[in-house]
Amino acid sequence: MTDAKAILDFLKDRRTIRNFEDREIPDEAINMILQAGRWTPSAANRQAWEFIVIKNKELLKKLWDSKAVFSPSFQTAPLAIAIVGKINENKNWYETDVVLASMQIMLMAWALEIGTCWIGSMKRDKSKEILELGENDFLLTILPMGYIKGNIPNPPPRKELSQISRIIN
Ligand SMILES: Cc1cc2nc3c(=O)[nH]c(=O)nc-3n(C[C@H](O)[C@H](O)[C@H](O)COP(=O)(O)O)c2cc1C
């Protein structure tokens, strides 16, 4: 039986991490993270995505040095995963599918005590060029990942449920 309270605590405890230890992530952990992406629900089960694990230090440095990505988290991340939607494989839903996949990937990383940061501040065209992606590729984000360095940040406050939800009886 799933422990719902434990899952809620897990979701509440996940934090965005921007500073990483200089420590490699084992292949077994990478595999589990990718499996979490693989098992994401997708529209009509088309699975219109590709997850590109970037371990190459020069490529990571290039993304940061060229300002293709703006987050300093790229300076310490031992790897990053590019989340790519395959436009032709599901024209109406590829964006939604990859957003969901990015979340599953972040959560599995957190379960393995690996931190991630969802990157919105990026030049998509420049990043696509560096990653040699094609016209059919929608680059949603590139998630830097690594073991957490220092303290886990305090949770940024959330709006109250009364502000963001209502019940229609
Ligand atoms: C769509 C999206 C874009 C984001 N872009 C960035 C970003 O470019 N740089 C960054 O440092 N954090 C980024 N974040 C992380 C948010 O700042 C973070 O999730 C938010 O402050 C809540 O903190 P928490 O994830 O620790 O709960 C982004 C998050 C989301 C969901």
The ligand as an SDF file (V2000), in Angstrom:
LIG
                    3D

 31 33  0  0  0  0  0  0  0  0999 V2000
    9.2770   26.5550  -15.1780 C   0  0  0  0  0  0  0  0  0  0  0  0
   10.3540   26.8160  -14.1550 C   0  0  0  0  0  0  0  0  0  0  0  0
   11.4330   27.6100  -14.5010 C   0  0  0  0  0  0  0  0  0  0  0  0
   12.4640   27.8260  -13.5930 C   0  0  0  0  0  0  0  0  0  0  0  0
   13.5740   28.5040  -13.9760 N   0  0  0  0  0  0  0  0  0  0  0  0
   14.6090   28.6190  -13.1290 C   0  0  0  0  0  0  0  0  0  0  0  0
   15.8200   29.2250  -13.5700 C   0  0  0  0  0  0  0  0  0  0  0  0
   15.9710   29.6090  -14.7080 O   0  0  0  0  0  0  0  0  0  0  0  0
   16.8330   29.3530  -12.6780 N   0  0  0  0  0  0  0  0  0  0  0  0
   16.7190   28.9090  -11.3940 C   0  0  0  0  0  0  0  0  0  0  0  0
   17.6820   29.0500  -10.6350 O   0  0  0  0  0  0  0  0  0  0  0  0
   15.5810   28.3060  -10.9440 N   0  0  0  0  0  0  0  0  0  0  0  0
   14.5370   28.1480  -11.7770 C   0  0  0  0  0  0  0  0  0  0  0  0
   13.3790   27.5140  -11.3660 N   0  0  0  0  0  0  0  0  0  0  0  0
   13.2710   27.0110   -9.9810 C   0  0  0  0  0  0  0  0  0  0  0  0
   12.2640   27.8340   -9.1570 C   0  0  0  0  0  0  0  0  0  0  0  0
   12.8310   29.0720   -8.8190 O   0  0  0  0  0  0  0  0  0  0  0  0
   11.8610   27.0290   -7.9010 C   0  0  0  0  0  0  0  0  0  0  0  0
   11.2240   25.8410   -8.2800 O   0  0  0  0  0  0  0  0  0  0  0  0
   10.9010   27.8220   -6.9980 C   0  0  0  0  0  0  0  0  0  0  0  0
   11.5450   28.9340   -6.4360 O   0  0  0  0  0  0  0  0  0  0  0  0
   10.3530   26.9750   -5.8350 C   0  0  0  0  0  0  0  0  0  0  0  0
   11.4310   26.4000   -5.1040 O   0  0  0  0  0  0  0  0  0  0  0  0
   11.4850   24.8390   -4.8230 P   0  0  0  0  0  0  0  0  0  0  0  0
   11.6520   24.1530   -6.1730 O   0  0  0  0  0  0  0  0  0  0  0  0
   12.6920   24.6340   -3.9490 O   0  0  0  0  0  0  0  0  0  0  0  0
   10.2180   24.4400   -4.1510 O   0  0  0  0  0  0  0  0  0  0  0  0
   12.3630   27.2760  -12.2710 C   0  0  0  0  0  0  0  0  0  0  0  0
   11.2650   26.4750  -11.9420 C   0  0  0  0  0  0  0  0  0  0  0  0
   10.2840   26.2280  -12.8750 C   0  0  0  0  0  0  0  0  0  0  0  0
    9.1440   25.3050  -12.5120 C   0  0  0  0  0  0  0  0  0  0  0  0
  1  2  1  0
  2  3  1  0
  2 30  2  0
  3  4  2  0
  4  5  1  0
  4 28  1  0
  5  6  2  0
  6  7  1  0
  6 13  1  0
  7  8  2  0
  7  9  1  0
  9 10  1  0
 10 11  2  0
 10 12  1  0
 12 13  2  0
 13 14  1  0
 14 15  1  0
 14 28  1  0
 15 16  1  0
 16 17  1  0
 16 18  1  0
 18 19  1  0
 18 20  1  0
 20 21  1  0
 20 22  1  0
 22 23  1  0
 23 24  1  0
 24 25  2  0
 24 26  1  0
 24 27  1  0
 28 29  2  0
 29 30  1  0
 30 31  1  0
M  END
$$$$
